[in-house]
Amino acid sequence: MSDYKISTNCLHAGYRPENGQPRNFPIVQSTTFRYETSEAMGKLFDLEASGYFYTRLQNPTNDYTAAKICALEGGTAAMLTSSGQAANFYAVFNIASCGDHVVASSAIYGGTYNLFAVTMKRMGIEFTFVEPDCSEAELEAAFRPNTKAVFGETVANPALSVLDIEKFANAAHAHGVPLIVDNTFPTPINCRPFEWGADIVTHSTTKYMDGHANAVGGAIVDSGKFDWAKYPDKFAGLCTPDESYHGVTYTERFGLEGAFITKCTAQLMRDFGAIPAPMNAYLLNVGLETLPLRMAKHCENALAVAKFLKDHPKVAWVRFPGLEGDSQYELAKKYMPNGTCGVVSFGVKGGRKAAETFMAGLTLASIATHVADAKTCVLHPASATHRQMNDAELAAAGISPDLVRFSVGIEDVRDLIADIENALSAV
C-alpha cells in the first residue's frame, strides 16, 4: 500500500481481503483465541511467533486499524490504545521511568499537562515545560543528563500554537533522545511529523480520525528511524534483556522498526490493559475512510469562520493558524500547507462573562467537552478541560480566561456564521 496516495490508503491500507473474505474487515469480538497445543500458545508468550491469545494485548480488528494509521503516518509499527491519554502515557512511559526527565512544550492539552506535571511526577518522572516558540538556547537549557524524550503537539489544543517540529527534533537528536509528537489536530492528512524529524507520533483518535464522536481511542506510531541501540545505557528497556519476557532484547529481536511498539504492547498493554474494544476499532476505521474529505471541509469552514470573527466588533482577538496574519501562519504554511484543522480559538470582548453569554446564545453549535468531530461544538477551556490549571499555568499554555474554543464542523458554513452572529448580538 506504500505506493498509493494517502486518500487511497484511508480506504484500503491495513487489510486486504482474500478470495471470498469480507470486504470490510471483521469485528473479532472475542476475549480469547483457541490453540491445539500448549506449545503453540507458549511460542506466543515467548514472542517467538505472531498471533493472538488474549485481546488485552492484541486483537485482529484493532491491528487492522492500527496498520492503516501506521500507513497514513508513514511509520513502521503502530498500536491502538483505549484513549489519547493512554497513548501519550504509554509513549512516554515506554522509555522514561522513575528518576528520568522529559522536556515538553507547555502549549499542550490540559489533560496531558496534568498527566505529565502531576500524575507522572508522582511516578518519579520530572518534566520541564518550555514555550513552543522558545529560542534554541532556551530549549537547549531545558535538557538534563537524564532526559529521555521531548514531547509536543503539532497544533496545540486549544492554544493552536504550531510546533516547530524541526527545531524540537534537532534539539532532541542532539541529546540522543526521540521527539514524540501528538498529531491529533492536523491528522496525517495535513501533517506527517516523521517527514520533519519526529520519531514517535501519538493520536487521540477520538477526534478527527473517528470524526463522529462515536468512540474514545488513541494510537501510537513508530517511525522506525530512531536508533535506540546507539544509546543502550539510556534506553536499557529496549536494548537489554527483559526478564519479564524470558530475556528477550527488543532491539535485537524486532529491530529498530518494531522494538518500541513490541515493548509497549508486551509490557505496558499487558500490565495496564488500556486497549480499545474491537467494536471501537471498527468504528474508528469507518471514520478513517472519509478522513480526507472531512478534513478539507473542516479547514475550509474554519477559515471562513475565522475571517468572520476577525472583522466582528465584539470579538477581541482570533487565533487560527490558517488565517493570514496569525502569529502561527508562517509555521503553519511550512508544516501544513494544505490546511491545519477545524478549530478556531477567540476571545469575546468583555472577558469570561461575555464568553459565557455568547456560548449560551448558540443554537446550532453544542456546548460539549469534545472537539474535532463532524458537528460543531464549543467550549470554555478555562472552566472545563484546563480547569485544574492556575492562572500562571493557563498563561504558559496560551489560554486566557476569555478564550473560547470553537470546533467548526462540516455543516453549511452559512448556518454556522449565522449562529455565531446571533449569539454575539446578545453579548
Helices and strands as residue ranges (DSSP letters): H 6-12, H 38-45, H 60-73, E 77-81, H 84-93, E 101-105, H 110-114, I 115-119, H 120-122, E 126-130, H 136-141, E 147-153, H 165-174, E 179-182, H 187-190, G 193-196, E 200-204, E 218-222, G 228-230, H 236-239, G 243-245, H 250-263, I 264-269, H 270-272, H 278-289, H 291-310, E 315-319, H 329-335, E 343-348, H 351-360, E 366-367, E 377-379, G 381-383, H 391-396, E 403-407, H 413-425
